[in-house]
Amino acid sequence: MVQFANVIVYSYQYMLDPKVAGIISKEMQKESVVVFDEAHNIDNVCIEALSVSVRRQTLEGATRNLNKMTQEINRFKATDEGRLRQEYNRLVEGLAQRGNLPISDTWLSNPALPDDILKEAVPGNIRRAEHFVSVLRRLIQYLNGRLDTENVEKEGPVSFQHNIYKEAGIDQKMLKFCYDRLHSLMLTLEITDTDEFLHIQTICDFATLVGTYSQGFSIIIEPYDERMPSIPDPVLQLSCHDASLAIKPVFQRFQSVVITSGTLSPIDLYPKLLNFHPVVSRSFTMSLTRDCICPMVLTRGSDQLPVSTKFDMRSDLGVVRNYGRLLLEMVSVVPDGIVCFFVSYSYMDQIINSWNETGILKEIMLHKLVFIETQDVVETTLALDNYRRACDCGRGAVFFSVARGKVAEGIDFDRHYGRLVIMFGIPFQYTLSKILLSRLDYLKETFQIKEGDFLTFDALRQAAQCVGRVIRSKADYGMMIFADKRYSRHDKRSKLPGWILSHLRDAHLNLSTDMALHIAKEFLRKMAQPYDKTGSGGRKTLLTEEDLKEMGETRM
C-alpha cells in the first residue's frame, strides 16, 4: 500500500535503519516531505540503527546457522548445481548488474551506504558459497577469541581490520561485502525463515559496518557488565558515535526533511550533532488563553538544607528526608494525580525503601494511593491502569517513575491524571559507561561539543520530556517542580525549552518546600475558576472560520 498512499505514518527505524529502510522506504519519491516528529531523541535512534553488539549466544547461534547452510549447499550441489553457478556468475558481474538492482537507485538495504559498492564486483574469494561460509567460520572463530578477555579493550575500525587480516586472513573488502553476500546466498538457498538466521545476519551486519567506515565508530569489548562485575558476560560492541551517518542518506534522498518536537532545545545543537545546515530554524511559543503552566525550581527543603541528586549528596539522609517531606506536603494539597520522576531505577528503590523505614510512605498513603513503575512491562501497564482508576474515582494517586524508563516517553498524564509532576534531580546518563565516554570523545574531537555541554543537554531534554507529560491541551493545567539545587544555575536552566522558561518566573526560582506549597495553593485556587476556553481579546486560541478568513484577507 505504501506506493499508493499520500500520507504514511511509521516509526523512525523504518527510515533510518538501513536494513528496514531497504524493504519499506526505497519506493518513495524524492519530492516526499519527511517529518520526524518528537525528534528530541533523533540522534540516539540514528546511533542505535548503526550499532551492533555481539555476545557468546550470538556466536553460538551463528555457528548453528552456518552448519544448516552448509547442509543446504551440499544438497543443492547434489540436486541443482546450476543455481549455485548462476549465483556465482551474477556475483562476477557485480552487484549492480543483477536484475533486482537498478544502477541509478541508491540501494538502501545494506547497512553501508556508499554508491561505489554497487559498481564493484564481489571479491573473488567469497564468490563461491562454500568459500564464503568458511570465511564466516573464521570470522566467528576470531570474534570468539576476542571475547576471551579479562580487561576492557577499545579500538577503532582501522586497527580492528588490521588485526583480523593478520590473524584470520580476512581483508577489508571481504568484510564490506559480507551482508550483501549473505543476502544473495539466502535467496539462492531459498531460505524463507529469516528469523532463525538472525544471529548470522548480526555477524554480517557487524562485518559490513567495520569494513565500510573507518571513522565515527569504536569497537569496545567488555568482559562483564560494570554494574555486576562478579558475573562474566563478555560482550563485543560496535558502537556508532556519529548520528549523521544514518540520517545522511535521508537528507540526500529527500527534498524536504522537517525535524520537530516540543523539547528541541537548545535548537542550535541539533544541526551540529546531525551534521547539516538547516534552511529554516524556528522556535514557537505556546498559544494559551491563561497561564496554565506553573514551573518551579526547588533548591532546599523546609529545614533550608539544599537538595540534589549529585552523587556525593545522593545518599545523604537529609536530602532523602526533604524529598519525602516535599511529596508529603504536595499530596495533601494537590487533587487527583501526581507523577514523580527519579533519575534511575536504583535511586528510586533506595529512596522508597528509606521512606518506608522512616514512615513517610505510610503518611503519603493516607492521602493518596501509590503506584510504582518497574522494569517489567506487564507490571507497569497494570500499575498505570490502576493509577488511572484511582484518579477517576477521586481517590487520587501518586505514580513513581524513572526519567529514562518506559513512562517518560509517549504516555500522557493529561487532565486529572497529572496535576503536578516532580522531577527529583537531573537525569544524567550513567557517565562511567565506556560507550558514552567514547562518544563524548568523538563529539569533542569532531564537532567541538564539550563533554559537559552534551551531558547537560542530554539530561535536560530528558527532564523536559518528563515534565511535559502533564500539559496536553489548552484546557489542561499543571505544575512542574524541578527539585534540585542545580536547576537554579543559569547554564542548566537555559537549556530547558522556551515554552517552560517563558512561564518560569524569577520569584519561582529558588524555593524551599513551604514556599513551593504556598505557590501551589495559590495556583490551584486560580485554575479552579471557570474560564472561556476560546480566549478573548488578543489571546484567541480556538479560531472560527470567520477568524481564518479575516486572517487570510489581512495577509493578502
N, C-alpha and C positions, 0 to 999 in steps of 0.2 A: 504493500500500500504506500510505502514511502515515496514512490515515484509519482503518485497521483495526488498526494496531499498538499495543501497550501501551507498548513502550519503543522510542524512536528514538535512534540514536546518529549524530551527524554533526558536522562541523566548525563552529566559531563563526560563520563567514561566513554560513551558512545562516540564522542567527538575527539577526545584527547588520547584515549588508549589506542595506539596504532593497531593492536590485534583485533579490537572490536570495530574500530572505525572502518577497517578494510572491508568488513562484511556489510555494515549498515550505511555508512555515510559517504561511500565513494561515488554514489549516483548523483549527489546533489550538485546543482549548477553553481557556477562561480558567482552569479548575481544574488544568491541567497543571502539573507541577513541573519547572522548568527548572534544570538543574545545569550550571554552567560548571566543568569540571574543568581542572586545570593552568592556573588562571586568573591566574597571576602577570603575564602579559603582556596582560591583557584590555584595558587602556587603549590599548595600541598597536594592537590589532586594531580597536577602535572607531574610532580615528583614521584608519587606513588605509581603512576602509569608506567614509568620507565625504571622502576626499582624491582629487583628480584632477590628473594632470599632462598638459600639452598640449605636444607638440613639433611641429617642422615636418612630420614624417611624418604626424602625426595630422591636421593641417590639409589636407595634400595628399590623404590618404585620404578625408577628409570631403567634399572638393570632388568627388572621383570619385563618391562615394555620391550626392551631390545631383544630379549630371548624370544618373545612372542613374534616380533618382526622377523627374526632370523628364520623361525619355523615357516612363516608365510612366504619369505623369499625363496626358501628351498622348495616349497610346494609349487610356487609359480614357475620355478626353473624346470620342475618336472613336467608341469602340465601346460604352461603358457609362457614360454620364454620370450615370445615376440613382444609381450607388453613391456618387459624389462628393457628389451633392446630399444623399443620406441622411446621409452623414457630417457634412455642413455643418449639417443640422437637428439632429443629435444634439448637436453642439457648442454650438449656440444654446441648447439646453435646459439645458446644464450637464453636468458630468461625472457627477454623482451619479445623474441620471435615466437614463443609458444602461444597457441591460439587464444587463450583467455586473457592475454596481457596486451592491451593496446599500448603502442610505444609512447604515445603522447602523454597518457594519463599518469600522474604520479601514483605509483602503486602503494596504497596506504597500509596494506595489512602486514607489512613487515615492520618489526619494531625499530628497524633502522630505516632512515628515510632518504639518503642521498640518491639522486636520479641515476648517477653513472652506474650503479649496481645493475640496473636493468639492461645496460648495454654490454655488460661483461659476460663472458661465458663462465659457467660454473667450473671451479678448479678441477683439473683432470683427476686428481687423486681422490675426489669424493663423488665422481660421477657414477661409478658402479655402486649398486645398492649395498653389496657386501663390504665394499671398501669403506663406504660411509658409516655403516654400522660399526665397523671395527674402530674407526676414528672416534665415534661417540663412546665406545667402551674405554678407549684410552683417556678420553676427557673425564669420564666418570671416575676412573681409577685415580687420575691426577687430583680431582676435587676431593675424593675420599682421603687421599694422603694429606691434603691441605687442612682438612678438618681435624686431623690428629695433632692438635697443638695445645700447649699449656698456657701460652700467652696470647694477648690480643695482638693481631697483626693488621697492618693497614698498608695498602699500596695503591698506586694509580693504575689505570688500564694498560699503559705502555709497559711498565715493568712486569705486569701480570702476563701480557702477551709474550714478553721475552722469556719469562720463566717457563711458561707452558711449552714454548717452542723447544727450549733447551731440554726439558725433562720428558715431554710426551711427543715431541716432533710434530706438533700441530701449529701451523703458521696462522698469521692474522687473517689471511684471505679465506682459509678454510673455516675459521671461526665465524667470519662475517656471513658466510652463506649457509650456516647450519639451519637457521629457521626455515628458509625457503626450500632447502634440500629435503628437510624432514616433511614439509608440507607436500612437496611433489611425491615423495616416497609413499606417504599415507594415501594419496589419491591413487597412485599406481596399485598399491596393495588393497585398494578398496576397503580401507578401514573406516567404518562408519561410527563406531563407538568412541568418539574422540575424548569423552570424559575419562575413560580408562587410561588414556595415554597422556594425561595432564603432566605427569612427572617428567617425561622425556621432553615434552613441549617446554616446560620451565627451564630445563637444562639448555635447550637450543636457543631459547629466548635470551638466556644469560650469555651464551657464547656469542650470539649475534651482536648484542649490545657492547660486549667487551671488544669485539673485533672491529666495531664501527667507530666508536667515539674514543678519542684519545684524551679528551678533557671534559670536565663537568661531572665526572664520576669518581667514586673511590670503591675499592674492594676491602671490606672490613671483615676479619674473621674473629669471632669471639668464642672462647671455649665454654662460657656459661652466661646465663643472664645475670647482669650485675646485681639485681635485687635478690637473687638466690644463688650465691656463689658456691653453695655446697653441692648443687645438683649439676653434673656435667650435661650440657645440652649444646654442643657446638653448632654454630650457625655461620654460614658464609653469606655476606650480604653485598650485593652490588647496589650501592645506593647512589641515586642521581642527586646532584646538588643544584642543577641548573634547570629551573622551571621553564625557561624559554625554549628548551629543546622540544618539549611535547606540544607547545602551543604554536611554535613557529609555522608548521605546515598549515595550521588553521588560518593564521594571518596571511600566509602566501596564497592560499587557495580561494579564500572568500573575499568579496569586495568590501563588505561592511561587517565588522565584528564589534558588538557592544558589550561592555563589561559593567555590570551594575549590582549594587547591593545597598542596604540601609546602613552598613557599617564599613564602607570602604574608606578607612581613614588611617593615617594621613594619605590622601589620594595620590600624592607625588611619589610614594614608594613603590606603587604597583608597576608603573612603566619601567622602573629600574629592575625589579625582580623578574619581569617577563620580557625585558629587553626589547621594548618597542617605543615608537614615538606616537602618542595619541594625537589625533587630529582635533578632537574636541574633548575637553575635560571639564565637567560641571559638577557642582555640589549644590543640592537644593535644600531649602528649609522645609519643615512640615507645615502644611496649612491646617491650623487648628482654630476652632471657634473660642476655645478657652485654654488657660494654662493647665492642661490635664496631666502633665508630667511633673513629678517633683523629685529631681535627683538631689541627693545629699552626700557629702563626704564626711564620714565619722572617723575621727582620728584618736579619740580616747574614750574610756569608759566613764561611768558616773563617779569613780574614785580618781579621775583625772590621769590615770596611768595610760600611756599610749598603747594602742592595739595594732598588731600587724602579724602577717604570717611569714615574716622574714625568718630564715632558717634558725637564727640564733634565738629568736623570740617565740618560735612556734610552740614549744612545749612548756613555756612559762605559764604557771597556773593562773597568774593574774590575767593574762590575755584570754585564756580559756574561760575564766570566770566572767570577764567583762563581755565576751561574745555571748555567753549564756544569758547574762542579765539583759543585754540588748534585745535578744529574741523574746525573752520573758516579758519585758515591758511592751514590746510591739504586739505580741499575741493578745495582750489584754485590751488594746485599743483598736487594732485593725480588724475590720469584719472579714468574713469569708476566708479566701485562700492566701497563704504566704508561701513564697518559694525561696529556699536558701541554697546558694551555690557555694561549694567548698573547692579548694584548689586541687585536691586529689582524693581518691578513694581511701588511702591510708590515713590521711589527715582527718577525713570525715569520721572514720571509725574511731580514731583516737579521741576526737572531741566528743562524740556521742557517748562513748564509754565514760569519759570524765564527767560529763553532765549527769549521766545516770548515777554514778557513785555519789556525786555531791547533792543529788536530789533535785537539780534544776529541771531535768527532763520530766519528772513527776509533776512539777508545778506547771510546766508548759502544757502538759496533757490535761490539766484541769480546765484549760481554756479551749484547746483545740486538739484534734487527733493528729498523730504524727505518722507520716509515710516516708519510706527511705528507698532511694534508687540503689539497686545492687548491680553487679556485673552480669547477672543473669537476665536476659531479655524478657523471658516469660514473667519472672517475678516483678520486674519493673513495670511491665504493662499492667499487671494486676494491681500493683500499688497505685499507678496513675488512675486507673479506673475507679478504685475505691476512694481515692483523693477527690476526684470529681464528684462522686456520690455524696461525700461528706459536705462538700461545698454546696451542692444542690439542695440538700435538705436543711441547710442553715446551721449545721453543727460547726462548720469552719474546720480548716485543716492546715497543716504545715507540711511541705514537701522538701525533703533534704536531697540535694542532687549534687552532681560533680561537674565542674566547669568544662571539662573535656569529655564528659560522658555522653550517654545516648540522648538525654533530655535537653541538653544545651542547644541542639540544632533541631529545628523542624517541629517541635511540639509547642503549641501556643497555650499560654495561660491567659486567655482573654477574659473580659468581664469579671465576674465574681470569682473566677478560678485563680486570679492573681491580682491582688490589690497592692501587694508590696513584694519586692524582690530584694533580698540581701545578698550582696557578694562579699563573702568572708575572704579578704585577702586578694592578692593579684595572681591570676593563674599562669605563672611562668611554666615553660616546658621543663622537663627533667633535664637539668643542664649538664649532667655528667654523661649523658648518652653519647657514645662515640660517633654515631651518625650525625647527631646535631652539631657536635664540635667540628666535624669535617665540613659540614655545610656552612657553618659560620666562617670558617677559614676561607672557603671558596668565595662567599659573598664579599668578604673583606678584600680579597685579592682582585676579584674580577669586577665587582660593581662598586667597590669602595663604600660598602654599607657596614658601619661599625657594628660589632657584636651586640653591644648594649642596646643600640637603636633597634636592631632587628628583634631582639628578645622582648623588649618593651612593647614594640609594635604588635608582635605576635600575641603577647599576653593581653593587651588591651583590646585587640579586635575580638578576642575570645570573651572578655568581660562584657564588652558592648553587646555581643551576640546574646549572652545570658540575660542581661537586664532588659534587652529589647523584647523579650518574650511576653512582657506584661501589657504592652500597648499594641493593640491590634486593630483599632478602628477609631474614628473621630469621636464616637460617643464614650469610648473607654477612658478610664483614668487609672493611674497607678503611681506608686512611689518607688524610688530606687535608692538603696543605701549602699554606698561603697565603703565597706568597713575596713580601712587600713590606713595608717598614717601616711603611707607613701603616695596615696592619691592626692594629697594636698600639694605635692610638688608639681610645679608647672610642667616640667618635661614629661611627666607621666600623664597628667590630666589632659594636656593639649592634644594627646593622640586619640582621645575619645571622639566619636562622630559629632558633627556640628549640631545635629538636632537635639542631642543630650546637653551639649555645652551651652546652647542658647537658652536652656531653661535652668541652668545651674547658676544660682545667684551667689554673689560674694558672701552673703550672710549665711549661706548653707555650706560653707567650705571647711570649717574647722570645728566640727561639732563634738560635743560629748553626748552620752546616751540621753540625759534628761532634756538637753536642748532639742535633740532629734525627736524625742517623744512629743515635745510641745509643738514642733513644726507639723508633725504627723497629725495631731489632733486638729489643728487649725485647717490643714489642707483637706482632711476628710470631711470636716464640717462644711467647708466651702463647696466641695464636689457634690455633696448630697443635695444641694439645692436644685430645683428644676431649671432647665435652660432650653434655649432654642437651638436644636441640632443643626439647622441650616445656616445659622450665623446671621448676624445683622450688620448693617453698615459696611465698612470696608473689609470685614473678615468673613465674607461668604465662603462656605466650603462645599455646599451642595448646590450645583448650578442647575437652573431650569433651562428649557430650550430657548426661552427669550434671552436669558443671560448670554448664552452661547452666540446667538445671532448678533446681539449687541457687540460682543467682543470681536466678532468677525468683521462687523462693519467698521468699528474703530480702527482695526488693523488696516483694512483697505484704505 
